[in-house]
């Protein structure tokens, strides 16, 4: 049975205030299991959740991942994001873009394995390499998100009420396509070594 470690949540909010007094809030969250992970996920600028797996051999770990991983598409890890915008008079003639709000959430879900005391060192090392590569792949999704999120911030700072909504929706579609393209190009991380065993 897994020894489930407590999760510590550190929440940091950074507010960026534009020169015209518009406030854009970016929430940076880091969730790290207490104690020593066999390999801590190094994901910046996102919430990190874990699903627990068990096993002693590479085959048992793969079976446990297949059984416990979340999502309909059945990938070992997943990055989900959401972005919302609003401003007074949104879609109306009395629009006030200077008071626009842009908010987001981004969550990366990864497998977590705590090796038993008698775990085969070669399996532990393979697991560490896998988690490093899987984290690297998911960080790519996070980085893509923030590239386009920053473009959305620029729209709200520099656009007008007539064009802002359309420009934001166009950036949102580009963000979705870039994530699809990234997964297609990397075969969901396989070309980056994110395969186990």
N, C-alpha and C positions, 0 to 999 in steps of 0.2 A: 504494500500500500504506500502511496506517495506521502511523503512528509510535506504538507502544503504550507508554504511560508506566507507570512503576512505581507500584504501589499501596502507600501507607503505611497501616498499621493502628494506630490509637490505641485502646487498650482501657482503659476506666475502670470500675471496679466500685464501686458505692455500696451499703453495707450499712445497712439501717435496722433498729435494734434496738428492739423494743417494750418497754414497761415490765415485761412478764412474761418478759423474756429470750428471746422468740421472735425469730428472725432472718429477715428477708425480704431476699433479694438481688435487686437490680436491676442488670442489666448495660447500660451505655450504650456503644455502639460507634460510632465515626465512621471511615469509610473514605474517604479523599480522594486522588485521583490526584495524584502529585507534579507540580509545575509548574502552569501556568495552563490550566484547562479553558476552553473557549469559554464555558461557563456551568457553574459548579459547582452540583451539586444541593444544595439547602439542606434536608436532611431531618434533624430532630433525633430523638434517642432510638431510633435504629435502625441496623442494619448497612445499608450501601448497596453493591450490586453493580452492575456495568455489563456490558452486552453491546455489542460493538463493531460499528459500521456504517460504511459507506463510500459515497462518491458525491460528485458536484459539483453536481448540480441537485436541486431539491426532489423531483422524480419519482424520481431515483436513490436518494435518501435513503429515501423511502417504500418503494421496492422492497427496499432493504437491511433496513429495519426489519421488513417483512413476512416476509422470509426468515430473519432471525436472532433475532427476539424469542422468549423462552421461554414455556413454559406451554401447556396444552391449549386454553385459551379464546382465545388469540391477541390479547391486549391488549399495547399498547406498553410498559406498565410494570405491575408487580405487587408487591403487598405481601403477604408471607406471615408468619404469626405462629403461635406455638405456646405454650401455657401448660400447666404441669403442677403438681400439688400432691400432697403426701404428708405423713403424720405417723405417728409410732409407733402401732401398733394400729389403723391405718386400717380402718374397717369392723368393728371388733371391740369387745368390751365394755371392754377395757383401753386404750382410745384416750387419747392424750396430745396434745391440740390445742395445748398451749403450746409444743410442739417442732415445729410445722408448718413446712413449707417450701413456698414458692411460687416457681416459676421460669418464665422465659419466654425466647423468642427472637423477634426480629422483623427481617425482611430485606426491603428495598425493592430491586427490580431495575429499572434504567433503561437506555435507550440511551445510547451515548457516541459522539460524532462529533468527530473532530479535523479541522477544515476545512483543505483544502490551501491553500498560499500564494496561489494564484490564485483562491480561492473568491469567488463573487459576494457582495458585502457584503449585498445584500438577502436572499439565502438564509441567510447567517449570522445576520442579525437576526431573520428568521422563526424560525430554529432556537432562538435564545436565548429568544424569547417562548414558544415551544412548551415548551422545557425548564423554564422558570419556572412555567408553568401546570401542566405535568405533575407537577412536584415539589410544587406546592401541593396538587394533588389527592391524591397519595400521602401527603403529610403529614397530610391529613385522616383517612386510614385509620389512621395511627400514633396520632393524637390520640384517635380513637375507641377504639382498643385500650387506651390507658392510662387512659381514663376508666373503663372496665369493670375493668381490672386493679386499679386503686385500690379499687374496690368489693370485689374478691376479697380484697385485703389487709385491708380492714375486717371482712369476714366472719371471717377467721382470728383477728383480734384480739378479736372480740366475740361469736362464736357458741359453740356447744357441739358435742360429738361427735355428738349425734343429728341435728342440723340442718345442720352445715357442708357436708357433701357435696351435699345437695340444693340449698342456697343457692348454692354455687359452680357447680353444673351449670345452674341457672336463669340466673345471670349470664352464663355462657358462651353459652347460647342467645340471650340478649339481644344479646350482642356480635356474634354471627354475623348476626343479623337486622339490626342497626344498620348493619353493613358492606354487606349486600345493599341495604338501603334507600338508603344513601348513594350507591352506584353507580347505582341505578335513578334517583334524583332528579337526579344530575349527568350521567346517561348516560355513566358511566365517565370523567368529567372533561370531556366535550364542552361542557357548559354553563359550564365554568370556563376555556374556551379551550385545553384540552389536545387539540388536533387539529393534524395536520400532513399535507400542507401546507395 
